[in-house]
């Protein structure tokens, strides 16, 4: 976990600051993620080449997350979503991470500081499938305990737009 925290802190220091145009471009994309480069150029009153170059730089620097995030798991036949809190033997975490990644129902996993080591987001077809998925996670050697919480509703969907008003552009 400490190694992960150090790499996160290093990434935060390396992430280049965004200027006002970058933030405006990201806001435009948040408003319409399907906007073409030409439409973005018109909206921001910049050249197509400028927009293309900025998009490429933003992509290289990690400003964009996976496009998979925009796909509906329910549309794929997995309407049940849950979070599995996982307690592990710390020294086995690298292998546990690899084995978790092999479970197709695992969408995402986060390493945590505190009483729980991992928070794993899973999707399933039904309650039995969730029970079986939890059992597979628990069966991974080094996993000591799991606790599963069923998602009842998405109260606030994933969002970044409100942060754009707080972002301080580099000059």
KOLNU-456284 format. One record per residue (C-alpha): x, y, z. Coordinates in steps of 0.001 Angstrom, whole numbers, plus 500000, padded with zeros to 6 digits. Each point is the difference from the previous one (the first is absolute). Layout:
REM residues N
XYZ...
***
This chain:
REM residues 171
500000500000500000502778502442500859501577499450496599496640500786498362499636503200502054503495501103499018499302499397496300496751501970500285501791502934501616502661499875497296497324499981497291498345503030501574503265501922499893500668499029496372496477500785498711500378503236498028497822502924501023497108500869497758499622503451498540496730501853499407499625498598496469500560496417501194497274500453502609497627501524497433500726497097497649499322497451502738496789501813500944498869499891496363500727496274499879498123499466503268497002501798498470500185497910496813502407497071500092499237499230496358500927503451498726502256499953496973503290501847499874498398502456497549497060500643502365502381500502502923502115502404497937496918502024499090498737500078503587503348501127501411500833502185496987503331498262499463501508498233497015499312496330499398503733499275500244500232501724503386497098497932501325501473496789498559503405500708501560498499500830503384497834496873499968503055497875499193501988501619502833497151499577502465499707496359499005503764499413500403500041501595503434497133497858501321497229502607500078497555497526498443498796496873501735499117496779498244497184500343497499498635496741501422498650502075502914497264501277497659498608496521499274496955498716501874500532496659501734496217499657500362499676500159496200502458497090499839497745497935502288501581500784503380497458502172501882501208499138503518502835502153501336501762499578503328503089501088501886502047497306501670502193501132502884502996497669500104502511499427502782503239498359498842503390498891501218502013503052498912503086498155498779497808498075497533498367503070498488501840499946496623498853496423499295496495500681501329499749503016497679500940497813497021497421497374500920497275502589500554500715501375496533499190496547498589496437500127501385497930501497497149497302501306502335502531502261501730499670503448498433502357501875502271502005499613503196501520502606502266502650499576502665498930501707503198501616501218503182498051498917503056498367496827501256499158498763496481502795499396497503498110499944496686496665501297498785498940497929497005497132501032497717498244497051498385497004499443497734497882496875499674496915498605498275498084499139503190500345499260503725501403496492499457502598501326497582500993502603502617500270497277502651502232497924497671502157503012499089500514500857503660500944496366500674502611500112497210501530503146501494500022498443503461501641496853498595503070501952498819502893498984502200500921502876502292496477501437500125499006499801503637496519501504500002497413501641497771496922502065500672497605500698497161497753503048499703497338500002497303499591503249498063496383501088500286500216503194497942502560502379498553499296503102502034502633502184498309501333498724496668503694500224499186500691503632499216502903502353499526498316503122498644499427501619503435503767499812500627500737502054496895498735503103501781502520499339502782502934499218497704502627502689500001501488500329496526503720500381499571500862503344498498
***
